[in-house]
Amino acid sequence: MEIQDREPLIPIPLEKIGFRGVRKRITLNTPEGPLTLDLTLDLLVSIGDDRRGAHLSRNIEALDLGELLAEEKPRSLEDYLKSVARRLLDLHDYASKAEARAKTVYYAKLEYAGITGLEPVDVDISVEVSRSGEELWSTRVTVAGMSVCPSAQETIAGLIRGSPAPSHVQRVYLSGKATTRGEMVRIEDVATSLSQSFSAPAFTLLKRMDEARLVLEAHRNPKFAEDIAREALLNMARILSSKLHGDAVLEAEVVSLESIHPHNVYAYARGTLKSILHRLEGSPRKSSRNSNS
């Protein structure tokens, strides 16, 4: 008997054990054509209270999907992670569940105020499968943008003439996450939802007039971090409403890198798709644009 198969000194089960930060390059056979991604993977399984450890070398073996990938490349990152997670369960016959998680950078087409760009967004996708057949999928996308403070703008508007009044501007990192029971969420849908939630999104390339237009549009659309979090949930719910079941859980997380403070602002909101849409029923949504702009 190998040492991992012996009883532990302390009989407590472990929810997750495995490797983090495994690097691998894969190619997906997407509907738009082949897509090569560099992944950073977490490969995790559960173990009970009756064994000391897991045979972790099997986690790396799970990345070699053999004939499955030799015959046909997966069509999505979720397909790939699902195959890896199932392979983990096959190799760890003592595990009740397994999780494969990947982080990568994806380039999404974003548009705002007539400005377009193929922009990098951080992606974190996980697929957890249980031996009973249950699957839990999550897709998290992080987009960079900017916020203009409505409070300072309102105060300044009372001191000077001109519209829109100036205010302090922050770089904001906005993450949107959707957790489903085996339903795929398109990265582009989440990225689009998030990019529409800032005062204005960030773009890699801006010519002088585009830069001026972006700044003006942002000042016409001032938002608190709280506004951005709520807007992100709303936008995700609207775009995903026809594609997911009502029990899908949506989350929005905002980190605002404050320009006039030595600390940052944080906001977080979550809800099921059904509950978010229900809150909107019967009450017309007010414009996010501030009246003093």
C-alpha positions in Angstrom: 0.0 0.0 0.0 1.3 3.4 -1.0 1.6 6.1 1.7 -1.1 8.2 0.1 -3.6 5.3 0.4 -3.1 4.9 4.2 -5.4 6.4 6.8 -4.6 10.0 7.8 -3.4 10.9 11.2 -6.3 13.4 11.4 -9.5 12.0 9.8 -10.8 15.1 8.1 -11.9 15.1 4.4 -10.4 17.6 2.0 -12.6 19.5 -0.4 -9.8 20.2 -2.8 -6.2 18.9 -3.3 -4.1 19.2 -6.4 -1.8 21.4 -8.5 -2.2 25.1 -9.1 -0.4 27.1 -11.8 0.1 24.4 -14.4 0.9 25.9 -17.8 -0.3 24.4 -21.0 -1.0 25.6 -24.6 -4.1 24.2 -26.3 -5.9 24.8 -29.6 -9.7 24.9 -29.7 -11.8 24.2 -32.8 -14.2 27.1 -32.4 -17.0 28.0 -34.9 -14.8 30.9 -36.0 -11.8 28.7 -36.6 -8.8 27.4 -34.6 -8.0 29.4 -31.5 -4.8 28.8 -29.6 -4.7 29.8 -25.9 -2.0 29.7 -23.3 -3.6 28.5 -20.0 -2.7 28.5 -16.4 -4.5 25.6 -14.9 -5.6 24.4 -11.5 -6.3 20.7 -11.3 -8.1 19.6 -8.1 -9.9 16.6 -6.6 -11.6 15.8 -3.3 -10.4 13.1 -0.9 -12.2 11.6 2.0 -11.3 11.2 5.6 -10.0 7.6 5.0 -6.9 8.4 3.0 -3.8 10.4 3.7 -3.3 11.9 0.3 -4.0 12.0 -3.5 -1.8 10.6 -6.3 -1.0 14.0 -7.7 1.0 12.9 -10.7 -2.3 11.7 -12.1 -3.4 15.3 -12.4 -0.8 16.0 -15.0 -1.7 12.7 -16.8 -5.3 14.1 -17.0 -4.1 16.8 -19.3 -3.2 14.2 -21.9 -6.6 13.3 -23.1 -5.3 10.8 -25.6 -7.7 9.7 -28.3 -10.4 12.2 -27.3 -8.3 15.2 -28.4 -6.4 13.3 -31.1 -9.6 12.7 -33.0 -11.3 16.1 -32.5 -10.2 19.2 -30.7 -12.7 20.7 -28.2 -14.9 23.5 -29.5 -14.7 25.6 -26.4 -12.6 26.0 -23.2 -15.5 24.7 -21.2 -15.4 21.5 -23.4 -11.7 21.1 -22.7 -12.0 21.6 -18.9 -15.0 19.3 -18.7 -12.9 16.6 -20.4 -10.0 17.2 -18.0 -12.3 17.1 -15.0 -13.9 13.8 -16.1 -10.4 12.4 -16.7 -9.4 13.4 -13.2 -12.3 11.5 -11.8 -11.4 8.4 -13.8 -7.8 8.5 -12.6 -8.7 9.3 -9.0 -11.3 6.6 -8.3 -11.5 7.6 -4.6 -12.5 11.2 -5.4 -16.2 12.2 -5.3 -15.6 15.4 -7.4 -13.0 17.1 -9.5 -12.4 20.6 -10.8 -10.4 21.9 -13.7 -9.9 25.6 -13.8 -8.1 27.8 -16.4 -6.9 31.4 -16.5 -6.1 33.1 -19.8 -6.3 36.3 -21.7 -8.9 36.6 -24.4 -9.3 39.4 -27.0 -12.9 40.7 -27.2 -14.3 43.2 -29.6 -15.6 46.2 -27.6 -17.3 49.3 -28.9 -18.2 52.6 -27.2 -19.1 56.1 -28.6 -18.1 55.0 -32.0 -14.7 53.7 -30.8 -13.9 50.1 -31.4 -11.0 47.9 -30.4 -10.0 44.3 -29.9 -9.3 44.5 -26.2 -7.6 42.1 -23.8 -9.8 40.7 -21.0 -8.8 38.4 -18.2 -10.7 35.1 -18.2 -11.1 32.6 -15.4 -13.2 29.6 -16.2 -13.8 26.5 -14.1 -15.7 23.2 -14.5 -16.5 21.1 -11.5 -17.9 17.6 -12.0 -19.2 15.1 -9.4 -19.3 11.4 -9.6 -23.1 11.7 -9.4 -23.0 13.5 -12.8 -23.7 17.0 -11.5 -21.7 19.8 -13.2 -21.0 23.3 -12.0 -19.6 25.8 -14.6 -18.3 29.3 -13.9 -17.1 32.0 -16.2 -15.4 35.1 -14.8 -14.3 38.0 -17.1 -12.4 41.1 -16.0 -12.5 44.3 -18.1 -10.7 47.7 -17.5 -12.5 51.0 -17.7 -12.9 54.3 -16.0 -15.3 56.1 -13.7 -16.0 59.8 -13.2 -17.1 60.8 -9.7 -20.7 62.2 -9.7 -20.3 63.8 -6.3 -17.3 65.9 -7.1 -18.7 66.8 -10.5 -21.9 68.1 -8.9 -20.0 70.2 -6.4 -17.7 71.6 -9.1 -20.7 72.3 -11.4 -21.9 74.7 -8.7 -18.6 76.6 -8.7 -17.9 77.0 -12.4 -19.7 77.3 -15.6 -19.5 74.7 -18.3 -20.9 71.3 -19.1 -20.0 68.7 -18.4 -18.2 69.8 -15.3 -14.8 68.2 -14.6 -14.4 65.6 -11.9 -11.8 63.2 -10.7 -11.4 60.0 -12.8 -10.5 56.5 -11.7 -9.3 53.4 -13.5 -11.7 50.6 -12.6 -11.4 46.9 -12.9 -14.8 45.2 -13.3 -15.3 41.5 -13.0 -18.5 39.7 -14.0 -19.1 36.1 -13.2 -21.8 33.6 -14.2 -22.2 30.2 -12.4 -24.4 27.7 -14.1 -25.2 24.0 -14.0 -23.6 23.0 -17.2 -24.6 26.0 -19.3 -21.9 27.7 -21.3 -21.5 31.5 -21.1 -19.8 33.3 -24.0 -16.9 35.4 -23.0 -17.9 38.0 -25.5 -21.3 38.4 -23.9 -19.9 39.0 -20.4 -17.2 41.4 -21.8 -19.8 43.4 -23.7 -22.0 43.6 -20.6 -19.1 44.9 -18.5 -17.8 47.4 -21.0 -21.2 49.1 -21.1 -21.2 49.5 -17.3 -18.4 52.0 -16.8 -18.5 55.8 -17.2 -16.5 54.6 -20.3 -14.4 51.5 -21.1 -10.6 51.6 -21.7 -9.1 51.1 -25.1 -5.6 50.1 -26.1 -5.3 52.5 -29.0 -6.8 56.0 -28.9 -6.0 58.8 -31.4 -6.3 62.4 -30.3 -10.0 62.9 -31.2 -11.0 59.5 -30.0 -9.3 60.3 -26.7 -11.2 63.6 -26.4 -14.5 62.0 -27.3 -14.0 59.2 -24.7 -13.2 61.7 -21.9 -16.2 63.9 -22.7 -18.5 60.9 -22.9 -17.2 59.6 -19.6 -17.9 63.0 -17.9 -21.4 62.9 -19.4 -21.9 59.5 -17.7 -20.5 59.8 -14.1 -20.8 56.8 -11.9 -20.0 55.6 -8.4 -18.5 52.1 -7.9 -21.9 51.2 -6.6 -23.5 52.2 -9.8 -21.1 50.2 -11.9 -21.7 47.0 -9.9 -25.4 47.3 -10.2 -25.2 48.2 -13.9 -23.0 45.2 -14.6 -25.5 42.8 -13.0 -28.3 44.4 -15.0 -26.4 44.3 -18.3 -25.3 40.7 -17.8 -28.9 39.6 -16.8 -30.3 41.3 -20.0 -27.8 39.8 -22.4 -27.9 36.3 -20.8 -31.6 36.1 -20.0 -32.5 34.2 -23.2 -29.5 31.8 -22.8 -29.5 30.7 -19.2 -31.9 29.2 -16.7 -33.2 31.5 -13.9 -31.1 29.8 -11.2 -27.8 30.9 -12.8 -25.9 33.0 -10.3 -24.5 36.3 -11.5 -21.8 38.3 -9.7 -20.2 41.7 -10.2 -17.1 42.9 -8.5 -15.6 46.4 -8.8 -12.1 47.7 -7.7 -11.8 51.4 -8.3 -8.2 52.7 -8.1 -8.9 56.1 -6.5 -7.0 59.1 -8.0 -7.5 61.4 -5.0 -7.2 58.9 -2.2 -4.3 56.6 -1.1 -6.8 53.7 -0.9 -9.2 52.0 -3.3 -13.0 51.6 -3.4 -14.6 48.1 -3.6 -18.1 47.1 -4.5 -19.7 43.6 -4.9 -23.2 42.5 -5.9 -24.7 39.1 -6.7 -28.0 37.5 -7.4 -29.7 34.8 -9.5 -30.7 35.7 -13.0 -34.3 35.3 -12.1 -34.1 37.6 -9.0 -32.2 40.3 -10.9 -34.8 40.4 -13.7 -37.7 40.3 -11.2 -36.4 43.5 -9.5 -36.7 45.3 -12.8 -40.3 44.2 -13.5 -42.9 46.9 -13.1 -40.5 49.8 -12.7 -38.9 51.6 -15.7 -35.2 51.8 -15.4 -33.8 55.3 -15.0 -31.0 56.4 -17.2 -27.5 55.9 -15.8 -26.4 59.4 -17.1 -26.3 61.9 -14.3 -28.6 64.9 -14.6 -26.0 67.5 -13.8 -23.8 66.4 -16.7 
